[in-house]
Amino acid sequence: MGVACLIDIPDVVDGGAGDAGDAALGDGSSDGGSDVFTLDCSAGFDASCVPAIPPGWTAVGLATGAVACPLPEFSNETYLTNPTLTAESCACSACTTTGSWSCSVTLAAGAFCTAEQVTDSGSFCWTTMSPRTSFEETLTRNGTASCTGSQQTGTLKADAAAVTICAPTQCTANYCGLSQAGFKLCVTSTNANCPAAFPVKTVAGATATVACDPCPGCTIVNDDAGCSGEVTAYSSASCFGSVLGSTSMSNTCTMGSNFASSFYFDAGPTPIPVCAPAAPQSGTGTPQLSNPVTICCTN
């Protein structure tokens, strides 16, 4: 049965046999960067093998994979469908640390830890001007550290399956014969909903990409890390003689019963800022198709 119709043929993928077929029509026009071809089949187009094609829909054949369409009757367009994430699609780099910390200590002695004091860093021996019975250490963490944020390092590409769309380029094209060549008989449009007579839906696009989710923020996980060390009181100068007492408690005055002439401060390890996440991470995202079209088939 002949059907009078207008067939819009979208040329989504440049190059290949599809372009040769379109060029033969000689009536292409540009619409926002995509070529749209109108085939005036008022004299009739045989689509008697399928239900009536709704207005705004194009009769096409659909096959899985990149296969050849009958030329020059049909344009040969390869699309992508069913995009999925890969392990490389979205990835976040490790956080990096900027800056560092250092430690210093103030030792105080005598008169309830107020008579004299000295400030230094690392381990050292302090001989006081006079023997003292009280002593104290005050630890200070110096410096500023921060984290550089994690960056997106993924490919932003998705895996996708190829499909081939064969769109008629002439009114005498054997549309119904496509089923004998392994193609499904379908209609296509940018409309998201399939007509009732063509219920099997495929969404396809020119490219498959991924919209990656933001990478996690970076934080210093040990921002409360402090300095440490122990001060020991000695009976003689230059940290010799008998040990009269010791403390590792910062800002706490220790009262002794014997006079000490020197004090040795044994510095603990300097804290190192740690940013997290400290290792590269796989990211998350949403696969998507560019310039998507809806393809609706009878089966």
C-alpha positions, 0 to 999 in steps of 0.5 A: 500500500502506498502512503503519502508522507514527509520523511525527515532524515537526521544526519547525526554522524558525519562521514561514511556512506550516510553522507554519500546518500544524503548528498545525492538528495541535494536538499539538505539544510542546516538546523543548529549544527545538525543536518535535517533532510526532508524527503517529500513522498507525497507520491507515496512511500511503501510502509505497508508492513508496519502500522501507520507512521505518526506525524513527526516520526521517521521510518527507519531500520535498526540493527545491533552493531555497526553494519552496512545499510542498503545503498543508495536507498538508505543513509548509514548512521551509526549511533551509540546506546546503553552507556555505562561507566568504566573503571576509568570514567570518573577518578579523583586524584589524591589530596596533597599537603601544603605547608608543615609543622614544627615544634618548640618548647619553653622550659621554666624553672624556680619560684613556681616555674617563673624565675627563669626560662629558655625557648628552643627546639629539638632536644637540648640541655639547659643549665639554669643560673641557680639551682631550682626545685620547680620546673615546667615544659610548655610545648608549642606547635608552629607552622600552618598546613593545608590540603589541596583539593582532589581533582577529576582525572577520569576519561569522562567517557562511557562504554556503549553499544553501537547500533545502525540506523538506516533511514530512507533517502528516496521514496522508492526505498524498500523499507519493508525489505529491511526486515529480510536483511536483519533490521528491525522496522522502526520509527525515530524522533527526538520525542521521548515517548514511543507511539503505541504501535511501536512499543519497543524503545531504544535511546541512542546518541552520537557520543557516550560521555559521563557527567562525573560527580564532584570529587570529595573535599580534602581535610587534614585528619590529624589537625589536633596532633600536638608536640611531645617531649619529656624534661628531666631534672639533674643534680649537676650542670650540663645534665650530669649527676643524679636524676631528680625528676621528670615530666612530659606534661605540658603547662604543668609546674612540677615541684621537687624536693631537691635542687636541680642545676640542669634540665634535659629536654628530650623532644618527641617526633614532630607531627606530620599533617595528613590529608585525606583521601590520601590515595586516588579514588574511583569516582561516580557519575552518570553516563549520558548520550549526546543529541539523543534520539528515540527509536521505537520498533514494532518488536 
